[in-house]
Amino acid sequence: MYASPLSIRVRNHSRRVSTTLALFFLNVCFLMNRDW
């Protein structure tokens, strides 16, 4: 099956967004634990 550049770009973008959300979630947990 031929993967169009658009689908590859969307896949890379979704992976980058999920990584950014994971880092943001870890930072929020770290700040909450530090406040305690």
C-alpha positions as CSV (number, residue, x, y, z in Angstrom):
1,M,0.0,0.0,0.0
2,Y,1.4,3.4,-1.0
3,A,1.8,5.8,1.9
4,S,1.3,9.4,0.8
5,P,3.5,12.1,2.2
6,L,0.4,13.6,3.9
7,S,-0.3,10.5,5.9
8,I,3.4,10.2,6.9
9,R,3.3,13.8,8.0
10,V,0.1,13.3,10.0
11,R,1.6,10.2,11.6
12,N,4.8,12.0,12.6
13,H,2.7,15.0,13.8
14,S,0.5,12.7,16.0
15,R,3.5,11.0,17.4
16,R,5.1,14.4,18.3
17,V,1.8,15.6,19.9
18,S,1.5,12.4,22.0
19,T,5.1,12.9,23.1
20,T,4.5,16.5,24.0
21,L,1.4,15.6,26.0
22,A,3.3,12.9,27.8
23,L,6.1,15.3,28.8
24,F,3.4,17.9,29.9
25,F,1.7,15.3,32.0
26,L,5.0,14.3,33.6
27,N,5.8,17.9,34.4
28,V,2.3,18.5,36.0
29,C,2.8,15.4,38.1
30,F,6.3,16.5,39.1
31,L,5.0,20.0,40.1
32,M,2.1,18.6,42.1
33,N,4.4,16.2,44.0
34,R,6.9,19.0,44.7
35,D,4.1,21.1,46.1
36,W,3.3,18.4,48.6
